[in-house]
Amino acid sequence: MEQQTNYIIFQCYGNEGVFYECAYALLSLSRLYGGGGPAGTEIWIYTDNPGWFNILRNPGIQLHFRQIDNDLITKWKGSIDFVHRVKIEVLREFSSHRQGNILYVDTDVVFTRPIEEMMRNINSGDLYMHVMEGIVSNKANPVMAKLDAHLRENTPMKVNGRALWDLAMWNAGVLGFRSQHRPLLEDVLTFTDTEYPRFSKHIVEQFAFSVFFRQAGPIKTAAPFITHYWNLKEARIVLASFFNFFKTKAWEDLIACGHLVQMPVLMQEKVNFLQNRDITDKLLKKNWQPAEYDWKDLMSQL
């Protein structure tokens, strides 16, 4: 099969913390390629503020922007006013104008391995999502249990002979597919528009991707290549501090300093905190906050 152009897509708008996440994701990608980016790959950012990325001094990767505004974002949320519907519309628009291999990533990711193997597999027709979170009918958490009950009562459709509640829920923070798979996005959108008004939970969008990607074929996990720290919004505090402290650094120096931010460590610190809260802290819903970083001192580690 002929190799097609590769695309990496981000949606980055609104809260400045999302922009810091996106910048760090770009750093992690560029680090894997010696300060540049993967060959034959265009990076596109759907954003309401392209100028924000000027804080990155001479980045080693070329960035392409699709500017969006509040009116378009509101339109893409649809009549159901669902923020995660925007992702579906971003991918529908992008894939309608370009032919190639598409890797969508949320901003809160870290690239941990070069992506050529993923892109070759996508080019061969494979579909990717981040990681499998469990079978819906196993009711691994309260939201999954509610989804199981909703599907049994309201949505009798089957995929490859299996009821929806017996399918896996995949995390949609990473999505890999060919532009030729665009019809799947129409199915994802229709399912989301139908189900969200009846089951208004954030997981509807990612379950829609899980259903229709699985209908097209087996789903591969992107986890070996990309870490998605979706449950660590507190990392935005660390990243804002990092980029403000190192704002005068050139791109290659910023990449080196980026090693000082260790997302797996932050994730474990949060888990430890939540597991060790006493009854009072739980009743008060005391939240974890990362420690303040002394970047000047930490630079001695490099």
C-alpha positions as a printed NumPy array, in Angstrom:
array([[  0.   ,   0.   ,   0.   ],
       [  1.297,   3.435,  -0.93 ],
       [  2.381,   5.529,   2.03 ],
       [  0.175,   8.577,   2.491],
       [  0.807,  11.849,   4.288],
       [  0.673,  11.598,   8.079],
       [ -1.185,  14.133,  10.19 ],
       [ -1.211,  14.785,  13.933],
       [ -4.174,  16.826,  15.147],
       [ -4.764,  18.686,  18.407],
       [ -7.752,  20.73 ,  19.537],
       [ -6.543,  23.482,  21.846],
       [ -8.844,  26.291,  22.887],
       [-10.245,  28.054,  25.929],
       [ -8.431,  27.476,  29.232],
       [ -4.757,  28.468,  29.068],
       [ -3.889,  25.28 ,  30.944],
       [ -4.851,  23.369,  27.798],
       [ -2.298,  25.405,  25.837],
       [  0.457,  24.503,  28.295],
       [ -0.488,  20.843,  27.913],
       [ -0.319,  21.139,  24.137],
       [  3.093,  22.824,  24.261],
       [  4.44 ,  20.064,  26.49 ],
       [  3.019,  17.378,  24.203],
       [  4.839,  19.026,  21.293],
       [  8.053,  19.088,  23.329],
       [  7.752,  15.394,  24.093],
       [  7.215,  14.587,  20.419],
       [ 10.137,  16.716,  19.274],
       [ 12.409,  15.158,  21.919],
       [ 11.952,  11.779,  20.225],
       [ 13.196,  13.207,  16.935],
       [ 16.281,  15.074,  18.024],
       [ 14.532,  18.425,  18.287],
       [ 12.606,  18.102,  15.04 ],
       [  9.511,  16.161,  14.148],
       [  8.564,  12.936,  12.404],
       [  9.249,  12.984,   8.662],
       [  6.306,  13.231,   6.312],
       [  4.031,  14.421,   9.108],
       [  2.051,  17.645,   9.378],
       [  0.974,  18.892,  12.794],
       [ -2.341,  20.738,  12.903],
       [ -3.761,  22.594,  15.885],
       [ -7.402,  23.677,  15.967],
       [ -7.247,  26.703,  18.243],
       [ -8.884,  30.006,  19.106],
       [ -5.483,  31.595,  19.783],
       [ -2.696,  30.687,  17.336],
       [ -0.618,  33.598,  18.601],
       [ -0.203,  31.935,  21.993],
       [  2.267,  29.499,  20.469],
       [  4.679,  32.376,  19.811],
       [  6.009,  31.716,  23.313],
       [  7.764,  28.682,  21.8  ],
       [ 11.037,  30.157,  20.559],
       [ 11.905,  28.762,  17.125],
       [ 10.29 ,  25.359,  17.601],
       [ 11.966,  22.577,  15.677],
       [  8.655,  21.412,  14.279],
       [  6.419,  23.305,  11.89 ],
       [  2.957,  23.961,  13.227],
       [ -0.16 ,  24.466,  11.126],
       [ -3.189,  26.192,  12.595],
       [ -6.894,  26.079,  11.902],
       [ -8.294,  29.093,  13.722],
       [-11.665,  28.592,  15.339],
       [-13.82 ,  30.947,  17.396],
       [-16.556,  30.772,  20.006],
       [-19.317,  30.801,  17.389],
       [-17.864,  27.79 ,  15.591],
       [-17.185,  25.958,  18.846],
       [-20.796,  26.556,  19.897],
       [-21.992,  25.276,  16.525],
       [-19.829,  22.177,  16.829],
       [-21.177,  21.484,  20.325],
       [-24.491,  21.099,  18.532],
       [-28.016,  21.424,  19.805],
       [-27.062,  18.938,  22.549],
       [-24.43 ,  21.432,  23.849],
       [-21.824,  18.697,  24.349],
       [-18.196,  19.808,  24.559],
       [-16.796,  16.455,  23.42 ],
       [-18.879,  16.677,  20.242],
       [-16.382,  19.317,  19.07 ],
       [-13.716,  16.623,  18.628],
       [-15.941,  14.7  ,  16.236],
       [-16.6  ,  17.825,  14.165],
       [-12.893,  18.698,  14.083],
       [-12.099,  15.278,  12.651],
       [-15.02 ,  15.368,  10.215],
       [-13.849,  18.692,   8.837],
       [-10.183,  17.755,   8.677],
       [-10.703,  14.399,   6.989],
       [-13.06 ,  15.931,   4.42 ],
       [-10.214,  18.073,   3.018],
       [ -7.201,  15.746,   3.208],
       [ -6.178,  12.218,   2.34 ],
       [ -3.814,  10.394,   4.646],
       [ -3.172,   8.86 ,   8.042],
       [ -4.667,  10.779,  10.946],
       [ -3.488,  10.638,  14.551],
       [ -5.665,  12.732,  16.826],
       [ -4.386,  13.377,  20.356],
       [ -5.824,  15.304,  23.28 ],
       [ -3.493,  17.967,  24.635],
       [ -2.829,  16.075,  27.882],
       [ -0.511,  13.502,  26.349],
       [  3.181,  12.675,  26.361],
       [  4.76 ,  10.974,  23.36 ],
       [  6.971,   8.202,  24.716],
       [  8.045,   6.324,  21.58 ],
       [  8.49 ,   7.285,  17.911],
       [  5.222,   6.937,  16.052],
       [  6.33 ,   5.407,  12.727],
       [  5.028,   1.945,  13.62 ],
       [  1.623,   3.393,  14.485],
       [  1.479,   5.355,  11.265],
       [  2.458,   2.326,   9.162],
       [ -0.307,   0.33 ,  10.827],
       [ -2.834,   3.11 ,  10.282],
       [ -1.746,   3.288,   6.653],
       [ -2.503,  -0.445,   6.418],
       [ -6.017,   0.149,   7.737],
       [ -5.609,  -0.38 ,  11.484],
       [ -7.555,   1.722,  13.989],
       [ -6.126,   3.052,  17.241],
       [ -7.514,   4.327,  20.518],
       [ -5.545,   5.041,  23.664],
       [ -6.284,   2.159,  26.027],
       [ -9.129,  -0.253,  26.757],
       [-10.866,   0.666,  30.025],
       [-13.038,  -2.425,  30.468],
       [-16.195,  -4.145,  29.233],
       [-19.274,  -2.03 ,  29.928],
       [-21.234,  -4.91 ,  31.457],
       [-18.479,  -5.475,  34.021],
       [-19.574,  -2.184,  35.635],
       [-16.054,  -1.227,  36.719],
       [-17.269,   2.142,  38.05 ],
       [-20.606,   3.852,  38.768],
       [-20.74 ,   5.636,  35.394],
       [-20.094,   2.378,  33.528],
       [-22.844,   0.701,  35.553],
       [-25.279,   3.461,  34.6  ],
       [-24.27 ,   3.168,  30.944],
       [-24.839,  -0.59 ,  31.091],
       [-28.357,  -0.055,  32.424],
       [-29.085,   2.656,  29.835],
       [-27.953,   0.534,  26.905],
       [-29.942,  -2.512,  28.023],
       [-33.084,  -0.416,  28.288],
       [-32.715,   1.871,  25.283],
       [-30.149,   0.721,  22.711],
       [-30.593,  -2.863,  21.451],
       [-28.234,  -2.572,  18.455],
       [-25.426,  -5.101,  18.104],
       [-21.873,  -4.882,  16.761],
       [-20.47 ,  -7.991,  15.134],
       [-23.167, -10.006,  16.893],
       [-22.509,  -8.558,  20.356],
       [-24.782,  -6.291,  22.371],
       [-23.375,  -2.844,  23.073],
       [-23.126,  -3.51 ,  26.815],
       [-20.794,  -6.415,  26.08 ],
       [-18.359,  -4.209,  24.166],
       [-15.198,  -2.608,  25.489],
       [-14.994,   1.032,  26.464],
       [-11.848,   2.616,  25.018],
       [-10.304,   5.929,  25.991],
       [-10.615,   8.359,  23.089],
       [ -7.741,  10.656,  24.082],
       [ -5.899,   9.139,  21.121],
       [ -7.544,   8.189,  17.821],
       [ -5.741,   6.78 ,  14.801],
       [ -7.426,   6.149,  11.45 ],
       [ -7.127,   6.726,   7.714],
       [ -9.084,   9.498,   6.032],
       [-10.898,   6.716,   4.147],
       [-12.491,   5.817,   7.488],
       [-14.354,   9.12 ,   7.494],
       [-17.794,   7.402,   7.219],
       [-17.167,   6.044,  10.723],
       [-17.163,   9.617,  11.995],
       [-20.683,  10.1  ,  10.645],
       [-21.811,   7.069,  12.628],
       [-20.009,   8.35 ,  15.737],
       [-21.721,  11.728,  15.393],
       [-25.191,  10.249,  14.856],
       [-24.802,   7.92 ,  17.844],
       [-23.578,  10.783,  20.045],
       [-26.425,  13.088,  19.006],
       [-28.935,  10.319,  19.723],
       [-27.569,   9.002,  22.999],
       [-26.261,  12.098,  24.788],
       [-29.695,  13.718,  25.316],
       [-30.836,  10.438,  26.904],
       [-27.62 ,   9.714,  28.815],
       [-25.819,  13.005,  29.473],
       [-22.431,  11.702,  30.562],
       [-19.004,  12.602,  29.161],
       [-18.292,   8.989,  28.184],
       [-20.926,   8.956,  25.406],
       [-18.499,  10.365,  22.832],
       [-15.694,   7.94 ,  23.599],
       [-18.108,   5.012,  23.688],
       [-19.383,   6.059,  20.257],
       [-15.811,   5.85 ,  18.935],
       [-15.361,   2.521,  20.719],
       [-18.5  ,   1.096,  19.082],
       [-17.893,   2.133,  15.501],
       [-14.137,   1.668,  15.405],
       [-14.736,  -1.859,  16.726],
       [-17.412,  -2.405,  14.104],
       [-14.792,  -1.645,  11.438],
       [-12.161,  -3.974,  12.927],
       [ -9.991,  -4.716,  15.956],
       [ -8.755,  -1.655,  17.844],
       [ -5.049,  -1.333,  18.628],
       [ -3.799,   0.371,  21.783],
       [ -1.748,   3.557,  21.478],
       [ -0.561,   3.293,  25.083],
       [  2.949,   1.962,  24.238],
       [  3.583,   5.12 ,  22.219],
       [  1.609,   7.795,  24.044],
       [  0.778,   8.417,  27.712],
       [ -2.556,  10.124,  28.293],
       [ -2.765,  11.728,  31.746],
       [ -6.464,  12.594,  31.5  ],
       [ -7.024,  12.362,  35.273],
       [ -4.247,  14.801,  36.183],
       [ -5.589,  18.292,  35.538],
       [ -3.332,  19.485,  38.357],
       [ -0.387,  19.012,  35.974],
       [ -1.431,  22.288,  34.356],
       [ -0.11 ,  24.099,  37.444],
       [  3.301,  22.488,  37.005],
       [  3.374,  23.119,  33.25 ],
       [  2.415,  26.789,  33.635],
       [  5.245,  27.204,  36.139],
       [  7.649,  25.362,  33.82 ],
       [  6.931,  27.374,  30.685],
       [  6.963,  30.687,  32.542],
       [ 10.292,  29.957,  34.206],
       [ 11.954,  28.75 ,  31.001],
       [ 10.284,  31.254,  28.658],
       [ 13.606,  32.593,  27.377],
       [ 14.952,  29.153,  26.453],
       [ 15.382,  28.144,  22.827],
       [ 13.518,  25.042,  21.675],
       [ 16.417,  22.592,  22.023],
       [ 17.148,  23.826,  25.556],
       [ 13.47 ,  23.683,  26.451],
       [ 13.392,  20.042,  25.36 ],
       [ 16.286,  19.223,  27.691],
       [ 14.647,  21.044,  30.601],
       [ 11.413,  19.201,  29.866],
       [ 12.916,  16.087,  31.438],
       [ 12.362,  17.79 ,  34.789],
       [  8.607,  17.304,  34.428],
       [  7.822,  13.667,  35.138],
       [  4.144,  12.932,  34.528],
       [  4.317,   9.332,  35.855],
       [  5.705,  10.671,  39.147],
       [  2.937,  13.269,  39.417],
       [  0.328,  10.629,  38.631],
       [  1.683,   8.362,  41.369],
       [  1.854,  11.21 ,  43.873],
       [ -1.833,  11.925,  43.296],
       [ -2.752,   8.244,  43.655],
       [ -0.779,   8.005,  46.907],
       [ -2.505,  11.094,  48.282],
       [ -5.988,   9.836,  47.459],
       [ -5.289,   6.386,  48.875],
       [ -3.917,   7.769,  52.142],
       [ -6.521,  10.416,  52.956],
       [ -8.101,   9.986,  56.365],
       [-11.861,   9.995,  56.886],
       [-11.972,  13.735,  57.575],
       [-10.081,  14.571,  54.381],
       [-12.436,  12.333,  52.394],
       [-15.517,  13.937,  53.908],
       [-14.093,  17.372,  53.152],
       [-13.121,  16.155,  49.67 ],
       [ -9.608,  17.423,  50.195],
       [ -7.8  ,  17.518,  46.857],
       [ -4.194,  16.87 ,  45.946],
       [ -2.002,  19.725,  44.777],
       [  1.482,  19.313,  43.327],
       [  4.381,  20.767,  45.277],
       [  5.916,  24.   ,  44.061],
       [  8.898,  23.364,  41.814],
       [ 12.233,  25.083,  42.357],
       [ 13.286,  24.972,  38.719],
       [ 16.621,  26.65 ,  39.332],
       [ 17.557,  23.976,  41.833],
       [ 16.174,  21.188,  39.677],
       [ 18.352,  22.265,  36.745],
       [ 21.334,  20.887,  38.662],
       [ 19.961,  17.433,  37.788],
       [ 20.55 ,  17.973,  34.081]])
